[in-house]
Amino acid sequence: MLSGDFKTVWEAKLKAGGLTGSSGEFSLIMAALKRDNGIIAIDYDLFAMARDNLEEAVDLRSNDPRAQLYLGKVISLTARTPEDRQEAEDHFLKAIQYDGTRGAYPDPHLEHALHLIGENGDKNEIKNEIEAYVALYQREHMGTCPTTWPSCTTTSPW
């Protein structure tokens, strides 16, 4: 379309400065792009870039559980203070909340459990979060257990 009938229209708009990306659809695309760039930046230890991209993604679409999860991860990886660790935990809790009944992301449950362990949190809540992690992991991986849980069974790890 850009090289056919529509070419003259978009070239005219481009020259006049009339092309803007401000629609709701554009914001959703940018949020996904920023989220994915942030996740990739974590893989390359580009933590400042990852955090910038993930914060922009969350600013554009705050209810994205995956963006919340990875923003929590990058903050957790670079945390230096208890406030930083609490901020990471807040993002993990938002990821759990926004994933809701869909249950597509097991990792926020594991991250939340690890935070609770580090804070000597409620043992029942830790157990519940680890069970939620394993159950969601198994659902996502056709019943197999996480490789880091050798004592896990297909019914319950406890």
trRosetta pair geometry for C-beta under 8 A, 3 or more apart (Angstrom, degrees):
i j d omega theta_ij theta_ji phi_ij phi_ji
1 4 5.7 -68 -136 43 29 107
1 5 7.2 -46 -153 53 67 79
1 6 4.6 27 163 19 86 137
2 6 6.0 -55 -96 86 33 112
2 7 6.0 82 166 -88 44 74
2 10 6.4 -40 -135 40 81 154
3 7 5.6 32 -146 -73 20 125
4 7 6.2 160 61 -19 22 102
5 8 7.8 -56 177 22 40 96
6 9 5.3 -62 -163 42 57 115
6 10 5.9 40 149 -13 88 108
7 10 6.5 -66 -146 42 26 98
7 11 6.1 23 161 -17 65 113
8 11 5.9 -57 -141 39 28 111
8 12 6.3 31 159 -21 63 108
9 12 6.0 -60 -153 35 26 110
9 13 6.5 19 154 -13 63 109
10 13 5.5 -53 -143 41 38 111
10 14 6.0 43 155 -25 68 105
10 19 7.1 50 -157 -82 81 129
11 14 5.5 -51 -144 35 30 115
11 15 6.4 30 157 -17 64 105
12 15 6.0 -55 -148 37 29 108
12 16 6.3 16 157 -8 64 113
12 18 8.0 -6 119 38 70 128
13 16 5.8 -64 -142 47 30 104
13 18 4.1 -95 -157 75 80 108
13 19 5.0 99 132 -53 108 86
14 17 7.9 36 178 -69 27 26
14 18 7.6 -77 -48 49 20 74
14 19 5.4 3 -90 -7 61 132
21 26 4.2 178 -177 -166 85 147
21 30 7.3 115 144 -51 130 126
22 26 6.3 10 1 61 7 143
22 27 7.8 28 -162 -48 37 95
23 26 4.6 103 53 1 76 102
23 27 7.3 -137 96 -4 44 84
24 27 5.7 -52 -152 33 35 113
24 28 6.6 34 152 -17 66 104
25 28 5.8 -54 -152 35 34 111
25 29 6.4 33 152 -18 66 106
26 29 5.7 -56 -149 38 32 111
26 30 6.2 31 154 -17 67 108
27 30 5.7 -55 -144 39 30 110
27 31 6.2 36 154 -24 65 104
27 60 5.2 -171 -176 -165 89 105
27 61 7.1 140 142 -52 95 93
28 31 5.6 -49 -145 32 31 114
28 32 6.6 28 156 -15 63 104
28 60 7.6 176 -86 148 28 113
28 61 6.3 73 -116 -68 62 137
29 32 5.9 -56 -152 38 31 108
29 33 6.2 31 151 -19 65 109
30 33 5.4 -54 -143 39 33 114
30 34 6.1 32 158 -18 68 106
30 56 7.9 -81 148 145 101 110
30 60 5.7 -141 94 -135 101 166
31 34 6.0 -54 -144 38 27 108
31 35 6.2 30 154 -21 62 108
31 56 7.9 -156 -115 127 56 74
31 57 4.9 101 -163 -150 66 68
31 60 3.8 -152 -81 98 98 123
31 61 3.8 58 -159 6 163 116
31 64 6.4 172 155 -34 122 149
31 67 7.1 -60 174 -63 94 154
32 35 5.6 -53 -145 36 30 114
32 36 6.2 25 158 -15 65 108
32 57 7.5 106 -65 -136 14 111
32 61 8.0 17 -46 26 63 148
32 64 7.9 -172 -85 -124 63 150
33 36 6.0 -58 -146 40 27 106
33 37 6.2 27 156 -18 64 109
34 37 5.7 -54 -144 39 29 112
34 38 6.2 33 154 -22 63 107
34 53 4.7 -172 -173 -172 76 77
34 54 7.1 169 142 -81 92 24
34 56 4.5 -114 -161 92 154 108
34 57 3.9 -168 96 -65 108 86
34 60 6.8 121 31 18 141 136
34 67 7.9 40 97 -122 92 124
35 38 5.8 -59 -153 35 28 113
35 39 6.5 26 153 -19 65 105
35 53 7.3 174 -78 143 16 97
35 54 6.5 67 -120 -115 55 66
35 57 3.9 117 -62 -140 76 157
35 64 6.3 -96 -85 133 150 152
35 66 6.2 76 177 104 137 103
35 67 4.3 -86 -112 -89 117 97
35 70 7.1 118 -164 49 82 137
36 39 5.6 -49 -146 34 34 112
36 40 6.4 33 155 -16 65 105
37 40 5.8 -57 -149 39 31 110
37 41 6.2 35 152 -24 65 107
37 49 7.9 -91 147 152 99 100
37 53 4.5 -129 93 -151 102 152
38 41 5.6 -52 -146 33 31 114
38 42 6.9 39 153 -25 62 97
38 49 7.6 -167 -115 127 59 67
38 50 4.6 96 -162 -159 70 62
38 51 7.3 119 -143 -50 112 12
38 52 7.7 -164 -100 70 101 52
38 53 3.5 -166 -66 93 89 111
38 54 3.7 134 -167 -52 163 83
38 57 6.3 -103 0 -5 139 134
38 67 7.5 73 57 -136 143 78
38 70 6.0 129 116 123 112 131
38 71 7.4 -5 154 -76 152 71
38 74 7.2 -88 176 -32 105 150
39 42 5.9 -47 -159 23 34 114
39 43 7.2 36 146 -19 61 101
39 50 7.4 106 -62 -142 14 104
39 54 7.8 103 -48 -80 60 107
39 66 7.9 -26 -67 159 135 105
39 70 5.1 -73 -90 -130 83 161
40 43 5.6 -50 -161 28 40 116
40 44 7.0 18 150 -1 68 107
41 44 6.0 -69 -153 48 37 99
41 46 4.0 -86 -169 76 91 109
41 47 7.5 160 136 -79 102 18
41 49 4.5 -139 -150 98 147 104
41 50 3.7 -166 93 -72 114 81
41 53 6.2 137 7 21 141 139
42 45 7.6 33 -174 -78 35 26
42 46 7.5 -93 -63 55 22 67
42 47 7.0 57 -112 -100 63 62
42 50 4.6 93 -58 -124 72 155
42 70 6.6 -129 -24 -165 150 107
42 73 6.7 30 -133 109 154 120
42 74 5.7 -117 -95 -83 111 99
42 77 7.5 139 -144 9 103 160
46 49 4.2 -15 147 40 111 120
46 50 5.8 132 94 -28 74 90
47 50 5.4 -52 -140 37 32 115
47 51 6.2 32 160 -20 66 104
47 74 5.6 158 -151 -161 82 99
47 77 6.2 -140 -118 98 129 121
47 78 5.1 135 166 -59 146 129
48 51 5.9 -53 -147 36 29 109
48 52 6.4 30 153 -19 63 106
49 52 5.7 -53 -148 36 32 112
49 53 6.3 27 157 -15 65 108
50 53 6.0 -60 -149 40 28 107
50 54 6.0 19 159 -13 66 113
50 70 7.5 -110 177 156 109 107
50 74 4.7 -167 114 -109 119 146
51 54 5.9 -60 -140 43 28 106
51 55 6.0 30 160 -21 66 108
51 71 7.1 90 -133 -140 62 74
51 74 4.9 -164 -75 127 79 137
51 75 6.9 102 -115 -68 113 70
51 78 7.3 -57 -55 27 136 148
52 55 6.0 -57 -145 36 24 109
52 56 6.5 24 155 -16 61 107
53 56 5.8 -58 -152 37 30 111
53 57 6.4 33 150 -22 65 105
54 57 5.3 -47 -146 33 36 116
54 58 6.4 34 155 -16 66 103
54 67 5.8 163 -155 -165 81 81
54 70 5.6 -140 -115 103 137 98
54 71 4.0 176 145 -84 128 85
54 74 6.2 159 23 22 152 141
55 58 5.8 -54 -147 39 32 109
55 59 6.3 37 151 -23 64 104
55 71 6.5 116 -69 -127 56 125
56 59 5.5 -51 -146 34 33 114
56 60 6.4 27 156 -15 65 107
57 60 5.9 -61 -151 40 29 106
57 61 6.6 -41 171 47 66 89
57 64 6.5 -75 153 58 104 148
57 67 4.3 -146 121 -134 124 135
57 71 7.7 -155 65 -56 108 116
58 61 7.2 -86 -132 73 24 51
58 62 5.4 52 -178 -112 71 59
58 64 7.1 -130 -101 47 58 103
58 67 5.2 179 -70 136 75 123
58 68 6.5 101 -106 -80 115 65
58 71 5.8 -1 -40 -45 136 159
59 62 7.3 25 -110 -68 14 84
61 64 4.7 65 113 -29 109 113
61 67 6.9 118 83 16 93 155
62 68 7.9 60 -178 -70 55 107
62 94 7.9 -76 168 -179 85 139
63 98 4.8 169 -169 -130 69 125
64 67 3.9 52 95 15 118 114
64 68 6.5 165 88 -14 62 84
64 98 6.9 41 84 144 7 154
65 68 5.5 -56 -147 39 34 113
65 69 6.2 40 154 -25 67 104
65 94 7.6 -168 -118 126 62 70
65 95 4.4 97 -164 -154 77 66
65 96 7.6 127 -142 -36 115 14
65 97 8.0 -172 -103 68 100 54
65 98 4.0 -169 -71 90 87 106
65 99 4.1 92 -128 -58 166 82
65 104 7.4 130 76 62 141 103
65 105 5.6 -169 131 17 124 145
65 108 7.1 -85 -178 -29 102 146
66 69 5.6 -48 -146 32 32 115
66 70 6.5 18 161 -7 64 107
66 95 7.4 99 -67 -135 17 109
66 105 6.5 -175 -85 -81 70 144
67 70 6.3 -62 -145 44 28 100
67 71 6.1 30 157 -20 65 110
68 71 5.8 -55 -143 38 27 111
68 72 6.3 31 155 -19 62 107
68 91 4.8 -172 -176 -172 75 80
68 92 7.5 165 141 -82 96 18
68 94 4.4 -126 -157 97 147 107
68 95 4.0 -170 96 -68 111 81
68 98 6.3 126 11 26 147 137
68 108 7.6 22 105 -98 102 133
69 72 5.8 -63 -158 36 26 111
69 73 6.5 26 148 -21 64 106
69 91 7.2 171 -85 142 16 98
69 92 6.8 62 -120 -113 59 59
69 95 4.1 95 -63 -120 78 156
69 105 6.0 -121 -61 172 154 149
69 107 5.8 81 -163 91 133 115
69 108 5.1 -101 -105 -68 101 97
69 111 7.4 151 -150 13 81 151
70 73 5.1 -44 -143 33 41 117
70 74 6.4 38 159 -17 68 99
71 74 6.1 -52 -146 37 31 104
71 75 6.3 29 155 -15 63 109
71 91 4.9 -132 90 -151 97 152
72 75 5.8 -60 -146 41 29 109
72 76 6.0 31 155 -21 66 110
72 88 4.5 102 -162 -167 71 67
72 89 7.2 115 -147 -58 117 13
72 90 7.6 -167 -102 68 106 52
72 91 3.2 -167 -66 89 94 115
72 92 4.5 143 -173 -50 166 73
72 94 8.0 175 -51 44 123 96
72 95 6.6 -95 3 -15 137 129
72 108 7.4 79 52 -119 153 87
72 111 6.3 103 124 146 129 155
73 76 5.6 -57 -145 38 28 112
73 77 6.2 30 156 -21 65 106
73 88 7.4 114 -59 -152 14 110
73 111 7.0 -99 -82 -106 78 147
74 77 5.6 -49 -144 34 33 113
74 78 6.4 5 162 4 64 111
75 78 6.4 -74 -146 52 27 92
75 79 6.1 56 151 -65 66 91
75 84 6.1 -161 174 -176 92 83
75 87 5.4 -105 171 102 151 104
75 88 4.0 -167 94 -81 108 89
75 91 6.6 122 28 13 136 142
76 79 5.5 -23 -143 -17 31 121
76 84 8.0 152 -98 142 33 91
76 85 6.8 65 -119 -125 71 63
76 88 3.8 118 -62 -158 81 158
76 111 7.1 -129 -43 -157 166 116
76 115 8.0 -100 -114 -80 126 103
78 84 7.3 -108 100 -177 70 139
79 84 3.6 166 -137 117 81 119
79 85 4.7 88 -173 -65 155 69
79 87 7.9 175 -106 51 107 97
79 88 6.0 -72 -63 -18 130 135
80 84 5.7 76 37 9 55 154
81 84 4.8 107 54 0 74 99
81 85 7.3 -139 98 0 45 85
82 85 5.6 -54 -149 39 38 111
82 86 6.2 39 152 -21 68 105
83 86 5.6 -53 -147 37 32 112
83 87 6.4 37 151 -23 64 102
84 87 5.6 -51 -150 32 32 113
84 88 6.6 33 151 -18 63 102
85 88 5.7 -49 -151 34 35 113
85 89 6.4 38 149 -20 64 105
85 115 7.0 156 171 -134 98 101
85 118 7.4 -112 -172 110 143 145
86 89 5.4 -51 -147 37 36 115
86 90 6.4 44 150 -26 65 100
87 90 5.6 -47 -151 28 33 116
87 91 6.9 31 151 -16 62 101
88 91 5.9 -57 -158 35 34 109
88 92 6.6 35 147 -19 67 103
88 111 7.8 -113 151 170 102 122
88 115 7.4 -174 99 -93 101 129
89 92 5.5 -51 -149 34 37 113
89 93 6.4 36 153 -18 67 103
89 111 8.0 -170 -111 138 56 96
89 112 6.9 96 -148 -118 80 66
89 115 4.6 130 -101 -160 109 162
90 93 5.8 -54 -150 37 31 111
90 94 6.5 32 151 -19 64 105
91 94 5.5 -50 -146 36 35 113
91 95 6.4 41 152 -23 65 101
92 95 5.6 -51 -151 32 33 114
92 96 6.6 34 150 -18 64 102
92 108 4.7 159 -163 -154 75 84
92 111 4.5 -142 -119 101 138 119
92 112 4.8 179 135 -66 129 81
92 115 6.8 178 44 -11 155 142
93 96 5.6 -50 -150 34 35 112
93 97 6.3 36 151 -19 66 106
93 108 7.7 164 -67 177 18 118
93 112 6.5 102 -73 -104 68 121
94 97 5.4 -54 -145 39 34 113
94 98 6.0 24 160 -13 69 109
95 98 6.1 -57 -138 43 26 102
95 99 6.1 27 159 -20 63 110
95 105 6.4 -79 165 97 110 146
95 107 8.0 -40 133 87 148 86
95 108 3.9 -165 96 -91 120 145
96 99 6.0 -59 -145 37 25 109
96 108 4.7 -159 -57 122 78 133
96 109 6.4 104 -102 -71 114 69
96 112 6.5 5 -41 -38 140 147
97 100 6.7 15 169 -66 37 75
99 102 5.5 -115 179 64 64 102
99 103 6.3 95 149 -84 108 23
99 104 5.9 -139 -150 39 107 78
99 105 5.0 -119 -102 36 149 103
99 108 6.8 177 2 29 140 141
100 103 7.8 -84 98 -40 42 59
103 106 7.9 35 -178 -72 77 67
103 136 5.2 -143 180 -113 97 108
103 139 6.9 29 130 69 121 155
104 136 7.8 75 136 -166 4 116
104 140 7.6 96 -161 -90 50 116
105 108 5.7 56 119 0 113 101
105 136 7.2 5 95 158 22 145
106 109 5.8 -60 -172 35 56 114
106 110 6.6 49 140 -17 82 105
106 132 7.4 176 -140 130 77 71
106 133 4.8 97 178 -151 99 58
106 134 7.7 122 -157 -38 135 12
106 135 7.9 175 -114 70 114 54
106 136 3.6 173 -87 93 93 115
106 137 4.4 22 -68 -57 179 73
106 140 6.5 -120 -17 4 118 137
107 110 5.5 -57 -148 38 42 111
107 111 6.1 39 157 -18 74 106
107 133 7.5 71 -92 -133 19 102
108 111 5.6 -55 -143 41 34 112
108 112 6.1 38 156 -22 67 106
109 112 5.7 -52 -146 36 29 112
109 113 6.4 31 153 -19 62 106
109 129 4.7 -178 -174 -171 82 78
109 130 7.3 167 143 -81 103 21
109 132 4.3 -139 -142 95 153 109
109 133 4.0 -161 96 -66 115 81
109 136 6.7 132 14 22 142 136
110 113 5.6 -54 -148 36 31 112
110 114 6.3 31 154 -19 65 105
110 129 7.3 162 -79 147 24 99
110 130 7.1 68 -107 -111 64 61
110 133 4.3 95 -58 -122 82 148
111 114 5.7 -52 -147 36 32 112
111 115 6.5 35 152 -21 63 103
112 115 5.7 -52 -151 34 32 113
112 116 6.5 31 151 -18 64 105
112 129 5.1 -130 90 -147 106 146
113 116 5.6 -55 -150 37 32 111
113 117 6.4 36 151 -22 66 103
113 126 5.1 99 -148 -150 86 68
113 129 3.8 -176 -67 101 97 125
113 130 5.0 100 -125 -58 163 78
113 133 6.7 -78 -2 -21 138 137
114 117 5.5 -48 -147 33 34 114
114 118 6.4 34 153 -18 64 105
115 118 5.7 -58 -152 38 31 112
115 119 6.3 12 155 -4 66 112
115 121 7.5 45 111 -18 68 142
116 119 5.9 -67 -143 49 31 100
116 121 3.1 -79 -163 46 85 145
116 122 6.8 -58 -166 44 127 62
116 125 6.0 -145 -140 101 161 109
116 126 4.8 -157 102 -83 131 91
116 129 6.9 137 16 23 140 150
117 120 7.7 25 -175 -77 30 30
117 121 6.9 -58 -47 31 25 96
117 126 6.0 96 -65 -128 79 135
121 125 6.1 -72 141 71 114 122
121 126 6.1 138 85 -54 103 102
122 125 4.1 68 83 11 109 111
122 126 6.7 -178 93 -13 55 83
123 126 5.4 -50 -146 35 36 115
123 127 6.3 39 154 -21 66 103
124 127 5.6 -51 -147 36 33 113
124 128 6.3 33 153 -19 65 105
125 128 5.6 -52 -146 37 33 113
125 129 6.3 32 155 -18 65 106
126 129 5.9 -58 -149 37 28 109
126 130 6.4 24 155 -15 65 107
127 130 6.0 -58 -147 38 28 107
127 131 6.2 29 155 -18 64 108
127 158 6.9 22 -157 -52 108 163
128 131 5.7 -55 -146 38 29 111
128 132 6.3 32 153 -20 64 105
129 132 5.5 -50 -146 35 32 113
129 133 6.4 38 151 -23 63 103
130 133 5.4 -48 -149 33 34 116
130 134 6.4 31 154 -16 66 104
130 157 7.3 -87 138 65 107 136
131 134 5.9 -54 -145 38 32 107
131 135 6.1 31 156 -18 66 109
131 156 6.9 -5 -133 -147 105 93
131 157 7.1 -156 -103 38 67 99
131 158 7.0 -60 -84 9 107 119
132 135 5.8 -56 -143 39 29 110
132 136 6.2 23 160 -13 65 110
133 136 6.2 -64 -148 41 24 104
133 137 6.0 25 155 -21 63 111
133 146 7.7 -8 138 -33 102 143
134 137 5.5 -55 -144 37 29 114
134 138 6.2 30 157 -20 65 106
134 145 6.8 -8 -154 -139 102 81
134 146 6.6 -102 -114 -3 74 108
134 149 6.6 5 -108 -5 115 175
134 152 6.1 -165 -144 -133 130 127
134 156 7.8 103 100 -145 140 47
134 157 5.2 -136 -111 -13 172 125
135 138 5.9 -55 -148 36 28 110
135 139 6.5 29 153 -20 62 106
136 139 5.6 -51 -147 35 34 113
136 140 6.3 29 155 -15 65 109
137 140 5.8 -63 -151 41 29 108
137 141 5.9 -10 163 13 68 116
137 145 7.4 56 108 -155 122 38
137 146 5.2 -16 157 -57 161 96
138 141 6.2 -74 -131 56 26 87
138 142 7.9 -85 180 81 58 19
138 143 5.2 25 -174 -128 96 28
138 144 6.6 -176 -126 60 68 33
138 145 6.6 -9 -86 -90 98 48
138 154 6.9 135 -145 -144 139 64
141 144 4.7 -76 128 53 112 97
143 154 5.3 16 -179 -140 100 113
145 149 5.1 -108 163 80 114 110
145 152 3.4 153 -148 97 143 133
145 153 7.3 34 -66 -17 136 4
145 154 7.1 -114 -50 -79 95 55
145 157 7.2 118 -137 -83 125 106
146 149 4.6 73 67 9 93 107
146 152 6.6 105 40 -15 73 162
149 152 3.7 56 125 -30 118 120
149 157 5.8 -56 -180 -119 135 139
151 157 6.3 91 102 -161 83 87
152 157 4.2 -38 -113 -99 72 103
153 156 6.5 6 63 55 101 38
153 157 6.6 167 23 -91 66 43
